[in-house]
Amino acid sequence: MQVKPLSNKYSEESYENDHFLEARAGFGLFIYSDPRQCDPMSENKTLNRLQDQRWEKAFFEYLDVERNSSKRTLTAYRQALDKFRAHAGFCGWDKVAAPFFRTYLLAQMKAEAERSYIRLQFAACRSFYRFLMERHSFQINPAREVQLPKMGRRLPVVLTVAQIDELFAIPLLLPLPKQAPKWMPQRDAAILELFYSSGLRLSELAGLNVADLDPYSESVRVLGKGGKERICPVGATALTSISKYQSVANVRSGPLFINKQRRRINVRSIWLMLKKYLAQSSIALKISPHKLRHSFATHLLDNGADLRSVQSLLGHASLSTTQIYTHVTTERMKKVYDSAHPRA
């Protein structure tokens, strides 16, 4: 298709007549490319940047105060907007158009960025432009005009019950490292048990306080994504493990899980702790703390729990997010059938 000369001023209608397509086989989609870009030197860059900063500040205040977004969301969205702003050709949120975002997407694809990462970046940008349309009289959301690569859903990695038992026994079997507090093995065992018993997210578990745990009702109060609170049951094995840890570490108030400086343990320390014990096991899988959450959900469904209950326990806003675990149980059922049925 022949591309017509482009004027400095254009309408979206004229753009539709001028654009051309570039097929990207690896993603199964079309990228719309266009040589037209705004000129970053055509306006006063300082004034443009000050205005952009005001819009961004208002957006993040809106997310924090009105939407009660988590710190993780705020950080991810801020990093995404920084990436767009640093891309070649950016000259202000009110000046860039769809072609800019298409070239950004193409650059990300050439860099072989994960699809989930690309979609997260564009989710942040689209949300930002929705805010600008609602609060600052923007007319269009140019980031919505870009066709994104579809998410390929991979089945979650799940540990077997035997693997769970093996992994959870290791903290109390290994010799105590030098300069480690004597209560560290009990703490690590309690963390693992609570992960699997209640299906918590890593950040949720690290953020727990002693007051959040109620041994009498066998439950824990959790502050999840978006500041949403939910109550999760805690099994007897996990409660016993936590009680032993609290007794030897003398943890009666404040953060439930502490480091050797007796401050709240951070998520990285928990991740490294799991990695250390995994290396001592016979489990030949690369797993993260989140895989314990996957195992929690899958084992519940394997043993007859209904999908809605699992959704509530996991704190998922949408049932479709929870449904991925039904695919895991179906695959496991097929393997059992294939191995056991005489005519499979």
C-alpha positions in Angstrom: 0.0 0.0 0.0 1.4 3.4 -0.9 1.8 5.8 1.9 0.8 9.4 1.2 2.9 12.4 2.4 1.8 13.4 5.9 1.1 16.9 7.0 1.9 18.2 10.5 -1.8 18.3 11.4 -3.9 15.2 10.8 -7.2 13.6 11.9 -7.7 10.0 13.0 -9.7 9.6 9.8 -6.9 10.6 7.6 -4.5 8.4 9.5 -6.7 5.4 8.8 -6.3 6.0 5.1 -2.5 6.4 5.4 -1.3 3.6 7.7 0.2 0.3 6.6 0.5 -3.1 8.3 3.4 -5.1 9.3 2.6 -8.8 10.2 4.5 -10.2 13.2 4.4 -14.0 12.9 5.7 -14.8 16.4 2.7 -13.0 18.1 0.0 -13.8 15.6 -1.1 -10.2 15.3 -0.7 -7.1 13.1 1.3 -4.1 14.2 0.2 -0.9 12.6 3.3 1.2 11.8 3.4 4.8 10.7 6.3 7.1 9.9 4.5 10.1 11.4 5.9 11.0 14.8 5.6 14.2 16.8 8.8 16.2 17.0 10.1 16.2 20.6 12.0 19.5 19.8 9.0 21.3 18.3 7.7 22.6 21.7 9.2 23.9 24.9 10.4 20.6 26.4 10.5 22.0 30.0 6.9 23.2 29.9 5.8 19.9 28.4 7.5 17.9 31.1 6.1 20.0 33.9 2.6 19.5 32.5 3.2 15.7 32.1 4.4 15.6 35.7 1.3 17.3 37.0 -0.9 14.8 35.1 1.1 11.9 36.4 1.0 13.1 40.0 -2.7 13.5 39.9 -3.1 10.1 38.4 -1.1 8.3 41.1 -2.9 10.3 43.8 -6.2 9.1 42.2 -5.0 5.5 42.2 -3.7 5.7 45.8 -6.5 7.6 47.4 -9.7 6.9 45.4 -8.9 3.5 44.0 -6.9 2.3 47.0 -4.4 0.5 44.7 -1.7 -1.6 46.2 1.9 -0.3 46.5 2.9 -3.0 44.0 0.4 -1.7 41.5 1.5 1.9 42.0 5.1 0.8 41.5 4.4 -1.2 38.3 2.3 1.6 36.8 4.9 4.2 37.6 7.6 2.1 36.0 5.4 1.5 32.9 4.8 5.2 32.3 8.5 5.9 32.8 9.3 3.3 30.1 6.9 4.9 27.6 8.2 8.4 28.4 11.8 7.2 27.8 11.0 5.7 24.4 12.2 7.6 21.3 9.7 10.0 19.8 7.8 10.8 23.1 6.9 14.5 23.2 4.1 14.7 25.8 1.1 12.7 26.8 -1.2 15.1 25.0 0.9 15.0 21.8 1.8 11.3 21.2 -0.7 9.3 19.1 -1.3 5.7 18.3 1.7 5.3 15.9 4.0 6.1 18.9 2.5 3.3 20.9 2.8 0.9 18.0 6.5 1.6 17.5 6.9 1.0 21.3 5.1 -2.3 21.0 7.2 -3.3 18.1 10.4 -2.5 20.1 9.2 -4.6 23.0 8.5 -7.5 20.7 11.9 -7.3 19.1 13.4 -7.3 22.5 11.4 -10.5 23.2 9.7 -9.1 26.2 7.1 -11.4 27.9 3.6 -10.9 26.7 2.4 -10.5 30.3 4.9 -7.7 30.8 3.8 -5.9 27.6 0.1 -6.2 28.5 0.9 -4.8 32.0 2.6 -1.8 30.5 -0.2 -1.0 28.2 -2.8 -1.6 31.0 -1.0 1.1 33.0 -1.0 3.5 30.0 -4.6 2.8 29.1 -5.7 3.4 32.7 -3.7 6.7 32.7 -5.4 7.9 29.5 -8.9 6.9 30.9 -8.1 9.1 33.9 -7.0 12.0 31.6 -10.2 11.6 29.6 -12.4 11.7 32.7 -10.6 14.5 34.6 -8.6 16.5 32.1 -10.8 16.6 29.0 -8.7 14.4 26.7 -10.7 13.2 23.7 -9.1 9.9 22.8 -7.1 7.1 24.4 -4.4 6.4 21.8 -3.0 3.4 23.8 -6.3 1.6 23.1 -5.8 1.7 19.4 -3.0 -0.8 19.6 -3.7 -4.5 19.1 -1.8 -6.4 21.8 -0.4 -9.9 21.7 -2.8 -12.4 23.3 -1.8 -14.0 26.6 -0.8 -17.6 26.3 -2.1 -19.3 29.4 0.4 -21.8 30.8 -0.9 -24.3 33.4 0.4 -23.6 36.9 3.2 -25.8 38.3 1.8 -27.8 41.2 3.5 -29.9 43.8 2.2 -33.3 44.8 1.2 -33.9 48.4 4.3 -36.1 48.8 6.5 -33.3 47.5 4.8 -30.9 50.0 5.5 -33.3 52.9 9.2 -33.7 51.9 9.8 -29.9 51.5 8.1 -28.9 54.7 10.1 -31.4 56.8 13.5 -30.0 55.7 13.7 -26.8 57.9 13.6 -28.9 61.0 16.1 -31.4 59.7 18.9 -29.2 58.6 21.7 -28.1 61.0 21.3 -24.5 62.2 23.5 -22.0 60.2 26.1 -20.0 62.1 24.9 -16.8 63.7 21.2 -17.8 62.9 18.7 -17.4 65.8 17.7 -20.8 67.3 14.1 -20.1 66.4 14.8 -19.7 62.6 13.9 -23.4 61.7 10.6 -23.1 63.5 9.8 -19.8 61.7 10.6 -21.2 58.3 8.5 -24.3 58.9 5.6 -22.1 60.1 5.9 -19.9 57.0 5.7 -22.9 54.7 2.8 -24.4 56.5 0.8 -21.2 56.5 1.5 -20.7 52.8 0.0 -24.0 51.9 -2.7 -24.1 54.6 -4.3 -20.8 53.6 -3.1 -20.2 50.0 -1.8 -16.7 50.7 0.1 -14.5 48.3 3.7 -13.8 49.3 3.1 -10.1 50.1 0.1 -11.0 52.1 2.0 -13.5 54.3 4.9 -11.1 54.8 2.5 -8.4 55.9 0.8 -10.4 58.6 0.8 -9.2 62.2 0.3 -11.3 65.3 -3.1 -9.7 65.8 -4.3 -11.0 62.4 -4.1 -14.6 63.5 -7.0 -16.0 65.5 -6.2 -19.5 66.8 -9.6 -19.8 68.4 -11.5 -19.5 65.1 -8.6 -21.1 63.3 -8.4 -18.2 60.8 -6.3 -15.3 59.7 -7.3 -11.9 58.5 -5.5 -11.0 55.2 -5.2 -7.6 53.4 -5.1 -8.6 49.8 -4.9 -6.7 46.4 -6.5 -3.3 46.3 -6.7 -3.2 50.1 -9.5 -5.8 50.1 -9.7 -7.7 53.4 -10.7 -11.4 53.6 -10.7 -14.1 56.2 -8.8 -17.3 55.4 -9.0 -20.6 57.4 -5.8 -22.0 58.9 -5.4 -25.7 59.3 -4.5 -27.4 62.6 -1.0 -28.4 61.4 -0.1 -24.8 60.5 -1.5 -23.4 63.7 0.6 -25.9 65.7 3.7 -24.9 63.7 3.0 -21.2 64.2 2.4 -21.6 67.9 5.8 -23.4 68.4 7.6 -20.7 66.5 5.9 -17.9 68.5 6.9 -19.7 71.7 10.6 -20.1 71.0 10.9 -16.7 69.3 8.8 -14.9 71.9 6.7 -13.2 69.2 3.6 -11.8 70.9 2.9 -8.6 69.0 3.8 -6.7 65.9 4.9 -8.6 62.8 4.1 -12.3 62.8 7.2 -13.4 61.0 10.4 -11.6 61.8 14.1 -11.6 60.7 17.1 -12.0 63.0 17.0 -8.3 63.7 13.5 -8.9 64.9 12.0 -6.7 62.2 9.4 -7.8 59.7 10.7 -10.3 57.2 10.6 -9.1 53.6 9.3 -11.0 50.6 12.8 -11.5 49.1 14.0 -13.3 52.3 11.0 -15.6 52.1 11.8 -16.4 48.4 15.4 -17.1 49.2 14.4 -19.3 52.1 12.2 -21.4 49.9 15.0 -21.6 47.3 17.4 -22.9 49.9 15.2 -25.7 51.1 14.2 -26.6 47.6 17.9 -27.2 46.8 18.0 -29.7 49.7 15.1 -31.7 48.4 14.6 -34.2 45.6 12.1 -32.0 43.8 13.3 -31.3 40.3 11.1 -28.3 39.7 11.8 -24.6 39.7 9.2 -23.2 42.1 8.5 -19.9 43.7 6.4 -19.2 46.9 3.4 -18.6 44.6 3.6 -22.3 43.5 2.5 -23.2 47.0 -0.6 -21.1 46.4 -1.1 -23.0 43.1 -0.8 -26.3 45.0 -3.3 -25.1 47.6 -5.9 -24.3 45.1 -5.4 -27.4 42.9 -5.4 -29.9 45.9 -8.7 -28.3 47.1 -10.3 -28.9 43.7 -8.8 -32.4 43.5 -10.6 -33.2 46.7 -14.0 -31.9 45.7 -14.0 -28.2 46.7 -16.3 -26.0 44.5 -14.8 -23.3 42.3 -16.6 -20.4 44.0 -15.2 -21.4 47.4 -11.7 -21.6 46.1 -12.1 -18.2 44.4 -13.1 -16.7 47.8 -10.2 -18.3 49.6 -7.7 -17.1 47.0 -9.2 -13.6 47.0 -9.7 -13.5 43.2 -11.9 -10.8 41.9 -12.9 -12.8 38.8 -13.9 -16.5 38.6 -12.1 -16.7 35.3 -8.8 -16.3 37.2 -9.6 -19.2 39.4 -10.7 -21.4 36.5 -7.1 -22.0 35.4 -6.8 -24.5 38.3 -9.7 -26.6 36.9 -7.5 -27.2 33.8 -4.8 -28.5 36.0 -7.1 -31.0 37.7 -8.5 -32.0 34.4 -5.0 -32.7 33.0 -4.2 -34.8 36.1 -7.4 -36.7 35.7 -6.6 -37.5 32.1 -3.1 -38.8 33.1 -4.7 -41.1 35.7 -7.2 -42.3 33.2 -4.6 -43.0 30.6 -2.4 -44.9 33.0 -5.2 -46.9 34.7 -7.9 -47.6 32.1 -7.3 -50.8 30.1 -8.7 -49.3 26.9 -7.4 -45.8 27.3 
